[in-house]
Amino acid sequence: MKLYFYGADKEVTGSCHCLEACGKTFLIDCGLYQGSDSENNNQLPFKASQIDFVIVTHAHIDHSGRLPLLVKEGFRGRIFATSATCDLLEIMLMDSARIQEMDAELESRKGRRAGLEECEPLYTVQDAENTFPYLTPCRYGETVTPAPDISFTMTDAGHLLGSSSVTIHLTEGEVTKTIVFSGDIGSPNRPIIRDPQYLKEADYVVMESTYGNREHERVADCRADLAKIIDDTLSRGGNVVIPSFAVGRTQELLYLLREMKEQGLVVHHPGFPVYVDSPLSARATNIYSGDLSGYADEETVAVLKSGYNPIRFPDLHLCESVEESKTLNTDGVPKVIISSSGMCEAGRIRHHLKHNLWRKESSILFVGYQAEGTLGRRLIDGVPSVKLFGEEIVVMARIYNFRALSAHADKTGLLRWITSFSPIPRRVFVVHGEAEAASSFGATLQAVGYQPVVPNYLAAYDLLTDQMISEGLEPSDKPSRQKRRAASSVYARLVAAGRRLLQVIAHNEGGANKDLAKFADQIISLCDKWDR
């Protein structure tokens, strides 16, 4: 039984972990890298055709965004996820594919002018469509047996509609191990979805640490603070621009904005207009407006039963066309603009930033995590100017980082989740956090009696012998990190090739001595060539 760390290890995006047990090899998540690590998307660190199945914890693109690449490169197994996650994946992966195609076309146009070769997209819309037949819906609490001696159940993680923690049971001979993957753990008391559910038993836990070294703001009611920002900005004649993840965060914002309007919290502009400028957000909002049985919290259920749609209200506009989007910055009417992407890496949000960052009367309101290297992170860190569409834009707008709306549990929430296990798990692998956050949370766990491991990218752990069998790649210093990252994917292929060689050796046990001797000589010759 071996556990491999293929992404979101001492970093936040690109979540991907692998279990090799009971004669099967399977993934937990297959996410896209974002920000400074995005160049690592092009090469999977394993052979896609050798993966038997995938379990997806939730639909966010940093946990699911390389599924079409996996299928493109030969994967033909089932992809297990909750029903809500499957519904969201069908719109999110299509949107991601369109972005891949547009980015490739843009780079190709630049390349043609420079005499370079055409740029190929990471995957296409057709690759995304080819992925959907493999989606296999599951229910919370259902025991799924994808292969003999392997079973798993999903539990609500409270992070996104359909998000889950996954409890996996593996049996080899007389030995059974239970390993829990936390997925992304949500904060309590958030709109629409339920609070995270807590688990009791595990031998090993792989858990996120996004906010493992900090706490969220403690506010009795974030609606009042949000309403004041909106009221003050509109009174100055500016726009409130909110970079927001199209799925989950946007719908929660709409829930809060509906309540603010009903309660008259935006005193001087009670009927303020709200524009959701993202086709993906509009499609996701339609899913959130449907049947939420088994996913919604009690408050949302009560609103639904009363006959109201909890995320619809007067003067809400869902913008689909490019023409509608363009007019938002030319009509002169102060408004709230919610647009994706949440980290400002792509999409229409970059156009709204171009038109509003230089305006001292406008506000930019961040409501989600901003990964290292993203435009959103740079704005939060206080850069004086940014380049957008070839133009240098001075930052004059007011920048707010509203962590009270975070979909991730903070340090206290993470501790509450892990301390629900009894007895204490044998090991806790701390992942999905930047190196500082993951290491800090690991130290916190150790101080209260746990045995944490903060693994590197490409590390490998033997669950039967309870020891690390490969340390993987240590994060390098910041200036050379991108170059190291680009090389790491090639090294990952080499590691995968080595594991395949061991499998081939095992398959040849009992073969003719003459053939085995020839095989051994070939391996020794290859090792002698490269042992330098």
C-alpha positions as CSV (number, residue, x, y, z in Angstrom):
1,M,0.0,0.0,0.0
2,K,1.7,3.1,-1.2
3,L,0.7,6.8,-1.2
4,Y,2.1,9.2,-3.8
5,F,2.0,13.0,-3.6
6,Y,1.5,14.4,-7.1
7,G,0.3,18.0,-6.4
8,A,-0.8,20.5,-3.8
9,D,2.2,19.5,-1.7
10,K,3.7,22.6,0.0
11,E,1.5,24.5,-2.4
12,V,-2.2,25.2,-2.8
13,T,-3.2,24.4,-6.4
14,G,-2.9,21.3,-8.6
15,S,-4.3,18.8,-6.0
16,C,-3.5,15.2,-6.9
17,H,-2.7,12.2,-4.8
18,C,-2.4,8.6,-5.7
19,L,-2.9,5.3,-3.9
20,E,-1.4,2.0,-5.1
21,A,-3.1,-0.9,-3.3
22,C,-4.9,-4.2,-3.8
23,G,-3.5,-4.4,-7.4
24,K,-5.0,-1.1,-8.4
25,T,-3.7,2.4,-8.9
26,F,-6.1,5.3,-8.4
27,L,-6.1,9.1,-7.9
28,I,-7.8,11.3,-5.4
29,D,-8.3,14.5,-7.4
30,C,-6.5,15.6,-10.6
31,G,-6.4,19.4,-10.4
32,L,-5.0,22.2,-12.5
33,Y,-2.1,24.3,-11.3
34,Q,-2.7,28.1,-11.1
35,G,-0.5,31.1,-10.6
36,S,3.3,30.7,-10.5
37,D,3.0,26.9,-10.8
38,S,0.8,26.8,-13.9
39,E,3.7,25.7,-16.2
40,N,3.5,22.3,-14.4
41,N,0.2,21.5,-16.0
42,N,1.5,20.1,-19.3
43,Q,2.9,16.8,-18.1
44,L,1.1,14.3,-15.8
45,P,3.6,12.7,-13.4
46,F,2.3,9.2,-14.2
47,K,1.0,7.2,-17.1
48,A,-2.7,8.0,-17.6
49,S,-3.6,4.6,-19.0
50,Q,-2.3,2.9,-15.8
51,I,-4.8,4.7,-13.5
52,D,-7.8,2.5,-12.8
53,F,-10.2,5.1,-11.4
54,V,-10.4,8.6,-9.9
55,I,-12.2,9.9,-6.9
56,V,-12.9,13.7,-7.1
57,T,-13.5,15.5,-3.8
58,H,-15.2,18.6,-5.4
59,A,-15.5,20.5,-8.6
60,H,-13.1,23.4,-8.1
61,I,-10.7,23.5,-11.0
62,D,-7.6,23.1,-8.8
63,H,-9.0,19.7,-7.8
64,S,-10.5,18.6,-11.2
65,G,-9.0,20.7,-14.0
66,R,-6.7,18.1,-15.5
67,L,-9.3,15.3,-15.8
68,P,-9.7,16.1,-19.6
69,L,-5.9,15.8,-19.9
70,L,-6.0,12.5,-18.1
71,V,-8.6,11.2,-20.6
72,K,-6.8,12.7,-23.5
73,E,-3.7,10.7,-22.5
74,G,-5.4,7.4,-22.2
75,F,-7.4,7.1,-19.0
76,R,-10.6,5.0,-19.4
77,G,-11.7,4.3,-15.9
78,R,-14.6,5.7,-13.8
79,I,-14.5,9.1,-12.2
80,F,-16.4,9.0,-8.9
81,A,-17.9,12.2,-7.3
82,T,-21.1,13.3,-5.7
83,S,-24.1,14.0,-8.0
84,A,-23.8,17.7,-7.4
85,T,-20.1,17.6,-8.2
86,C,-20.8,15.7,-11.5
87,D,-23.3,18.4,-12.5
88,L,-20.8,21.2,-11.8
89,L,-17.9,19.4,-13.5
90,E,-19.8,19.3,-16.8
91,I,-19.9,23.1,-16.9
92,M,-16.5,23.8,-15.2
93,L,-14.5,21.5,-17.4
94,M,-16.1,22.9,-20.6
95,D,-15.3,26.4,-19.4
96,S,-11.7,25.4,-18.6
97,A,-11.4,23.8,-22.1
98,R,-12.5,27.0,-23.8
99,I,-10.0,29.0,-21.8
100,Q,-7.2,26.5,-22.8
101,E,-8.2,26.9,-26.5
102,M,-8.4,30.7,-26.3
103,D,-5.0,30.9,-24.5
104,A,-3.4,28.6,-27.1
105,E,-4.8,30.6,-30.0
106,L,-3.5,33.8,-28.4
107,E,0.0,32.3,-28.0
108,S,-0.2,30.9,-31.5
109,R,-0.9,34.4,-33.0
110,K,2.0,35.8,-31.1
111,G,4.2,32.9,-32.2
112,R,3.3,33.2,-35.8
113,R,4.4,36.9,-35.8
114,A,7.7,35.7,-34.3
115,G,8.1,32.7,-36.6
116,L,7.5,30.1,-33.9
117,E,5.5,26.9,-34.0
118,E,1.7,26.7,-33.2
119,C,0.8,26.4,-29.5
120,E,-1.4,23.4,-28.7
121,P,-4.0,23.8,-25.9
122,L,-3.6,21.7,-22.8
123,Y,-6.9,20.1,-23.8
124,T,-9.8,21.0,-26.0
125,V,-13.6,21.2,-25.6
126,Q,-13.8,17.8,-27.3
127,D,-11.5,16.4,-24.7
128,A,-13.7,17.8,-21.9
129,E,-16.8,16.3,-23.6
130,N,-15.0,12.9,-23.8
131,T,-14.5,13.0,-20.0
132,F,-18.2,13.2,-19.1
133,P,-19.1,9.6,-19.9
134,Y,-16.7,8.5,-17.2
135,L,-18.4,10.6,-14.4
136,T,-20.0,8.2,-11.9
137,P,-22.4,9.9,-9.3
138,C,-22.3,8.9,-5.7
139,R,-24.3,9.9,-2.6
140,Y,-23.1,11.0,0.8
141,G,-22.8,8.0,3.1
142,E,-23.0,5.5,0.3
143,T,-20.4,2.7,0.4
144,V,-18.8,2.4,-3.1
145,T,-16.7,-0.6,-4.0
146,P,-14.8,0.3,-7.2
147,A,-12.6,-2.8,-7.0
148,P,-12.2,-5.9,-4.8
149,D,-10.9,-5.0,-1.3
150,I,-11.3,-1.3,-2.0
151,S,-14.3,0.7,-0.7
152,F,-14.9,4.3,0.1
153,T,-17.6,6.7,1.4
154,M,-18.0,10.4,0.9
155,T,-18.9,12.9,3.7
156,D,-20.0,16.5,3.3
157,A,-16.9,18.7,3.6
158,G,-18.9,22.0,3.8
159,H,-16.7,23.7,1.2
160,L,-18.8,23.8,-2.0
161,L,-22.0,22.3,-3.2
162,G,-21.3,18.6,-3.4
163,S,-17.8,18.8,-1.8
164,S,-16.7,15.8,0.2
165,S,-14.1,14.2,2.4
166,V,-13.3,10.7,1.4
167,T,-12.8,7.7,3.7
168,I,-11.1,4.8,1.9
169,H,-10.8,1.2,3.2
170,L,-8.0,-0.9,1.7
171,T,-7.5,-4.6,2.5
172,E,-4.4,-6.7,1.5
173,G,-4.4,-10.2,3.0
174,E,-5.0,-9.8,6.7
175,V,-4.2,-6.1,6.8
176,T,-6.9,-3.4,6.5
177,K,-6.0,0.3,6.5
178,T,-8.3,3.3,6.6
179,I,-7.2,6.5,5.0
180,V,-9.1,9.8,4.9
181,F,-8.6,12.5,2.4
182,S,-10.1,15.7,3.8
183,G,-10.6,17.5,0.5
184,D,-11.1,21.2,1.1
185,I,-12.6,21.7,4.6
186,G,-15.2,24.5,4.7
187,S,-15.9,27.2,7.3
188,P,-19.0,26.9,9.4
189,N,-22.1,29.1,9.2
190,R,-21.7,29.8,5.5
191,P,-24.7,30.5,3.2
192,I,-26.6,27.8,1.3
193,I,-24.5,24.7,2.1
194,R,-24.2,22.7,5.3
195,D,-21.3,22.9,7.8
196,P,-18.5,20.4,7.4
197,Q,-19.2,17.0,8.8
198,Y,-16.7,15.4,11.2
199,L,-15.2,12.0,11.0
200,K,-14.1,9.6,13.8
201,E,-11.8,6.9,12.6
202,A,-8.7,6.7,10.3
203,D,-5.2,5.1,10.4
204,Y,-4.0,7.9,8.1
205,V,-5.3,11.3,7.2
206,V,-4.3,13.5,4.2
207,M,-5.6,17.0,5.1
208,E,-5.5,20.5,3.6
209,S,-3.8,23.4,5.3
210,T,-4.7,26.4,3.2
211,Y,-5.1,28.6,6.3
212,G,-3.1,26.5,8.6
213,N,-1.1,29.4,10.0
214,R,-3.8,32.1,10.4
215,E,-7.3,32.8,11.5
216,H,-10.2,34.5,9.7
217,E,-11.6,37.8,10.8
218,R,-14.1,37.3,13.7
219,V,-17.2,39.3,12.8
220,A,-20.6,38.9,14.3
221,D,-22.2,39.5,10.9
222,C,-20.2,40.1,7.8
223,R,-23.2,41.5,6.0
224,A,-22.9,44.8,7.8
225,D,-19.2,45.2,6.8
226,L,-19.9,44.2,3.2
227,A,-22.9,46.6,3.0
228,K,-20.8,49.5,4.3
229,I,-18.1,48.9,1.6
230,I,-20.8,48.9,-1.1
231,D,-22.6,51.9,0.3
232,D,-19.5,54.0,0.6
233,T,-18.2,53.0,-2.9
234,L,-21.5,53.7,-4.7
235,S,-21.8,57.0,-2.9
236,R,-18.4,58.0,-4.3
237,G,-19.7,57.1,-7.8
238,G,-17.5,54.1,-8.1
239,N,-18.0,50.4,-8.9
240,V,-17.5,47.5,-6.4
241,V,-15.6,44.9,-8.4
242,I,-15.6,41.5,-6.8
243,P,-13.3,38.8,-8.4
244,S,-15.2,35.6,-7.4
245,F,-15.0,31.9,-8.1
246,A,-17.8,31.3,-10.5
247,V,-19.0,28.2,-8.7
248,G,-19.8,28.4,-5.0
249,R,-18.5,31.9,-3.9
250,T,-20.6,33.8,-6.5
251,Q,-23.8,32.0,-5.3
252,E,-23.0,32.6,-1.7
253,L,-22.5,36.3,-2.4
254,L,-25.8,36.5,-4.1
255,Y,-27.4,34.9,-1.0
256,L,-25.8,37.6,1.2
257,L,-26.7,40.4,-1.2
258,R,-30.4,39.3,-1.3
259,E,-30.4,39.5,2.5
260,M,-28.7,42.9,2.5
261,K,-31.4,44.2,0.2
262,E,-34.2,42.7,2.2
263,Q,-32.8,44.2,5.4
264,G,-32.0,47.6,3.9
265,L,-28.4,47.4,5.0
266,V,-27.1,49.5,2.1
267,V,-28.7,52.6,3.5
268,H,-28.1,55.2,0.8
269,H,-28.5,52.9,-2.2
270,P,-31.0,50.2,-1.1
271,G,-31.8,49.1,-4.7
272,F,-28.2,48.9,-5.9
273,P,-27.8,47.0,-9.2
274,V,-25.7,43.7,-9.2
275,Y,-24.2,42.2,-12.3
276,V,-22.8,38.7,-12.5
277,D,-20.5,38.9,-15.5
278,S,-19.5,35.4,-16.2
279,P,-21.3,32.8,-18.4
280,L,-20.0,30.0,-16.2
281,S,-21.3,31.8,-13.1
282,A,-24.7,32.1,-14.7
283,R,-24.8,28.4,-15.5
284,A,-23.7,27.5,-12.0
285,T,-26.3,29.8,-10.5
286,N,-29.0,27.8,-12.4
287,I,-27.7,24.6,-10.8
288,Y,-27.8,26.3,-7.4
289,S,-31.3,27.4,-8.1
290,G,-32.4,23.8,-8.7
291,D,-33.0,20.8,-6.4
292,L,-30.6,21.1,-3.4
293,S,-31.9,18.1,-1.5
294,G,-29.2,16.6,0.6
295,Y,-26.8,19.6,0.1
296,A,-28.5,22.7,1.5
297,D,-28.4,23.9,5.1
298,E,-31.6,24.3,7.2
299,E,-31.8,28.1,6.6
300,T,-31.7,27.7,2.8
301,V,-34.2,24.8,3.0
302,A,-36.6,27.1,4.9
303,V,-36.2,29.9,2.3
304,L,-36.9,27.4,-0.5
305,K,-40.0,26.1,1.3
306,S,-41.3,29.7,1.7
307,G,-41.4,30.0,-2.1
308,Y,-38.5,32.3,-2.6
309,N,-35.3,31.6,-4.6
310,P,-32.5,32.3,-2.1
311,I,-30.1,33.7,-4.7
312,R,-32.4,35.9,-6.9
313,F,-33.5,39.4,-6.1
314,P,-34.6,42.7,-7.9
315,D,-32.0,44.4,-10.1
316,L,-29.9,41.2,-10.4
317,H,-28.5,40.8,-14.0
318,L,-26.7,37.7,-15.3
319,C,-24.5,38.8,-18.2
320,E,-23.9,36.2,-20.9
321,S,-22.7,38.2,-24.0
322,V,-19.5,40.1,-24.5
323,E,-21.6,43.2,-25.5
324,E,-23.4,43.1,-22.1
325,S,-20.0,42.9,-20.4
326,K,-18.5,45.8,-22.2
327,T,-21.4,48.2,-21.3
328,L,-20.8,47.7,-17.6
329,N,-17.8,50.0,-17.7
330,T,-19.3,52.6,-20.1
331,D,-22.8,53.4,-18.8
332,G,-21.6,55.5,-15.9
333,V,-24.0,53.8,-13.4
334,P,-22.3,52.8,-10.0
335,K,-22.9,49.1,-9.5
336,V,-21.6,45.8,-8.0
337,I,-19.8,43.7,-10.6
338,I,-19.1,40.0,-9.7
339,S,-16.9,38.4,-12.2
340,S,-14.5,35.4,-12.6
341,S,-11.9,34.2,-12.3
342,G,-11.5,34.4,-8.5
343,M,-7.7,34.9,-8.6
344,C,-7.9,37.3,-11.6
345,E,-5.9,34.9,-13.8
346,A,-8.3,34.8,-16.8
347,G,-11.7,35.8,-17.9
348,R,-13.7,39.0,-17.9
349,I,-12.5,40.1,-14.4
350,R,-9.3,41.3,-16.0
351,H,-11.2,43.8,-18.2
352,H,-13.1,45.1,-15.2
353,L,-9.9,45.6,-13.3
354,K,-8.4,47.5,-16.3
355,H,-11.4,49.9,-16.2
356,N,-11.6,50.3,-12.4
357,L,-8.2,49.8,-10.8
358,W,-7.1,53.3,-11.7
359,R,-10.3,54.9,-10.3
360,K,-9.9,56.1,-6.7
361,E,-13.7,56.0,-6.3
362,S,-13.9,52.3,-7.1
363,S,-13.3,49.3,-4.8
364,I,-11.9,45.9,-5.5
365,L,-13.2,43.3,-3.0
366,F,-11.5,40.0,-2.7
367,V,-13.5,37.2,-1.1
368,G,-11.4,34.1,-1.6
369,Y,-7.9,32.7,-1.4
370,Q,-5.3,34.2,-3.7
371,A,-2.5,31.7,-4.7
372,E,1.1,32.8,-4.8
373,G,2.0,34.3,-8.2
374,T,-1.6,35.3,-9.2
375,L,-2.7,38.8,-10.1
376,G,-5.1,38.7,-7.2
377,R,-2.3,38.0,-4.7
378,R,-0.2,40.8,-6.1
379,L,-3.0,43.3,-5.7
380,I,-3.6,42.1,-2.1
381,D,0.1,42.5,-1.4
382,G,-0.1,46.1,-2.5
383,V,1.6,46.5,-5.9
384,P,1.5,50.1,-7.1
385,S,0.6,49.1,-10.7
386,V,-0.1,46.1,-12.9
387,K,0.1,45.3,-16.6
388,L,-3.2,44.3,-18.2
389,F,-3.6,43.7,-22.0
390,G,-0.2,45.4,-22.6
391,E,-1.1,48.5,-20.7
392,E,0.3,49.6,-17.3
393,I,-2.5,50.4,-14.9
394,V,-1.9,52.3,-11.7
395,V,-3.7,51.0,-8.6
396,M,-5.8,53.8,-7.1
397,A,-8.9,51.8,-6.2
398,R,-9.4,50.7,-2.6
399,I,-8.4,47.0,-2.2
400,Y,-10.2,44.9,0.4
401,N,-9.3,41.4,1.4
402,F,-12.5,40.0,3.0
403,R,-11.4,36.8,4.5
404,A,-14.5,36.5,6.6
405,L,-16.2,35.0,3.5
406,S,-13.5,32.3,3.0
407,A,-14.7,28.9,1.9
408,H,-11.7,27.3,3.7
409,A,-11.5,26.5,7.4
410,D,-9.0,28.6,9.2
411,K,-6.5,27.3,11.7
412,T,-9.1,26.8,14.5
413,G,-11.5,25.1,12.0
414,L,-8.8,22.8,10.8
415,L,-7.9,21.8,14.4
416,R,-11.6,21.2,15.1
417,W,-11.8,18.9,12.1
418,I,-8.7,16.8,12.9
419,T,-9.3,16.5,16.6
420,S,-12.7,14.8,15.9
421,F,-10.8,11.6,15.2
422,S,-10.5,9.1,18.0
423,P,-8.1,7.5,18.5
424,I,-5.5,9.9,17.0
425,P,-4.5,8.8,13.5
426,R,-1.2,7.1,13.0
427,R,0.0,9.8,10.7
428,V,-1.4,13.1,9.4
429,F,-0.1,14.2,6.0
430,V,-0.4,18.0,5.7
431,V,-1.0,19.1,2.1
432,H,-2.8,21.8,0.1
433,G,-1.0,24.8,1.8
434,E,1.9,27.0,0.8
435,A,5.1,25.7,2.4
436,E,5.0,28.2,5.3
437,A,1.3,27.4,6.1
438,A,1.7,23.7,5.8
439,S,4.9,23.6,7.9
440,S,3.3,25.8,10.5
441,F,0.2,23.7,10.8
442,G,2.4,20.5,11.0
443,A,4.2,22.1,13.9
444,T,0.9,22.9,15.6
445,L,-0.2,19.3,15.2
446,Q,3.0,17.9,16.6
447,A,2.7,20.2,19.6
448,V,-0.7,18.6,20.5
449,G,0.4,15.0,20.2
450,Y,0.0,14.2,16.5
451,Q,2.6,12.7,14.1
452,P,2.5,15.0,11.1
453,V,4.3,14.6,7.8
454,V,4.6,17.6,5.5
455,P,5.4,15.9,2.2
456,N,7.2,17.3,-0.9
457,Y,6.0,17.0,-4.4
458,L,6.7,13.5,-5.7
459,A,7.2,12.0,-2.2
460,A,6.1,8.4,-1.7
461,Y,5.0,6.7,1.6
462,D,4.6,3.0,2.3
463,L,1.5,2.6,4.5
464,L,2.3,-1.0,5.5
465,T,5.8,-0.3,6.8
466,D,4.8,3.3,7.9
467,Q,7.8,5.0,6.4
468,M,8.7,7.4,3.7
469,I,10.3,5.6,0.7
470,S,10.9,8.8,-1.4
471,E,11.4,12.3,-0.1
472,G,10.4,13.9,-3.4
473,L,11.5,17.4,-4.4
474,E,12.2,20.1,-1.8
475,P,10.7,23.5,-2.7
476,S,13.6,25.7,-4.0
477,D,14.1,29.4,-3.3
478,K,11.6,31.7,-4.9
479,P,13.7,33.1,-7.8
480,S,14.4,29.7,-9.3
481,R,11.2,28.0,-8.4
482,Q,9.5,28.1,-11.8
483,K,12.5,26.6,-13.5
484,R,12.6,23.9,-10.9
485,R,8.9,23.2,-11.3
486,A,9.2,22.8,-15.1
487,A,12.0,20.3,-14.6
488,S,10.1,18.4,-11.9
489,S,7.4,17.1,-14.3
490,V,10.1,15.4,-16.4
491,Y,11.6,13.8,-13.3
492,A,8.1,12.7,-12.3
493,R,7.9,10.8,-15.6
494,L,11.2,9.1,-14.7
495,V,9.8,8.1,-11.3
496,A,6.6,6.7,-12.9
497,A,8.8,4.8,-15.4
498,G,10.8,3.3,-12.5
499,R,7.6,2.1,-10.8
500,R,6.4,0.5,-14.0
501,L,9.7,-1.3,-14.3
502,L,9.1,-2.8,-10.9
503,Q,5.6,-3.9,-11.9
504,V,7.0,-5.6,-15.1
505,I,9.6,-7.4,-13.0
506,A,6.9,-8.7,-10.6
507,H,4.8,-9.9,-13.6
508,N,7.8,-11.9,-14.9
509,E,8.2,-13.9,-11.7
510,G,8.5,-17.6,-12.5
511,G,9.7,-17.0,-16.0
512,A,12.5,-19.0,-17.7
513,N,15.9,-18.4,-16.2
514,K,17.4,-17.6,-19.5
515,D,14.8,-14.8,-20.1
516,L,15.1,-13.4,-16.6
517,A,18.9,-13.3,-16.9
518,K,18.7,-11.4,-20.1
519,F,16.2,-9.0,-18.6
520,A,18.5,-8.5,-15.6
521,D,21.5,-7.8,-17.8
522,Q,19.5,-5.1,-19.7
523,I,18.5,-3.4,-16.5
524,I,22.1,-3.5,-15.1
525,S,23.5,-2.1,-18.4
526,L,21.0,0.7,-18.3
527,C,21.8,1.5,-14.6
528,D,25.5,1.5,-15.4
529,K,24.9,4.0,-18.2
530,W,23.0,6.5,-16.0
531,D,24.7,6.0,-12.6
532,R,26.9,9.0,-12.9
